[in-house]
């Protein structure tokens, strides 16, 4: 499968920020569409928007998760779901448009476009769980396939942590903590990415749903055995949810979805926290882990000269994901820990989810205004090679310098 390179215009004078001799993509024209895609464990979600309008026109969900095999994420299976979903959304947009205005959108699939004219698909951004480590096939196959099917010239392939960041913070410097079954923190000063945790339930994800659930079940089993550190309240909840405590290992260990099963007990820990000191202590310890991850990646705010501020302030930390729907039993101690580790940080609830983030990246890519750092696996923008657009291949797993 081959891809014809994007139309480009030669950059201006030598003082142009892109640099002399660079090439830059023409921004998409009015009336063009953008697609945002979020691929995760619960399925594939797709949002359609217009270049000149924020937010989605329509969304659709494919309930079947994209397969992962020995070669990584299955690019063909993703396309088998994405292209019909895109066709459905474009047809809906065409039907809602004034007569004749949506004809280009209806023809966009199957007829590669020469440019991002009205009704064409100008940009696609795909965020996928596992993209950073399992996305080789996606990076190799999707740009050409999407060019053939949609005529799209601008494609971004992102790790789900990056789309979570874009949905939560946008294109500002800051940090996001994405908490669900697992937990990962990602921060950027718009020059490089900093990552903390997200290593899975065996090696990390400390403070995430699976971590909380496992700690709660440990406390319940301690109470069952008569060991110290047990919680009778959590033992009661274990029995209500799973049945006899001694049968739990047989229910849990054979499961291939053990992290999700462990995480299913996390809300029980939160429900007990008001009256049970053991459950409350688990959530306080979880909050400490989450705050530590946020502090490891949160950039210092820039001073007037653009360099990091030497003061004690900290930037924005956004919280996103189902973990934080536990409410005050977790959020209360988390705010305390963040205030201790990041004094002056502005803690916010995410303004959008990873699908919102994917659509925001697509909008920015279509407008030639994508300011988030490029990276070969975290945020891969293949068609910018040779265009003069910034392509910072940096992601750090260690804390930001003090």
PyMOL commands that set and color helices and strands:
alter all, ss='L'
color gray80, all
select helices_A, chain A and resi 75-96+103-108+131-134+136-150+160-168+209-225+232-242+245-252+258-263+266-272+277-297+322-326+328-341+354-366+382-384
alter helices_A, ss='H'
color red, helices_A
select strands_A, chain A and resi 8-10+23-25+33-40+43-50+58-62+68-69+72-73+121-128+154-159+174-179+183-188+193-197+316-320+346-349+379-380+395-396
alter strands_A, ss='S'
color yellow, strands_A
deselect
rebuild
show_as cartoon
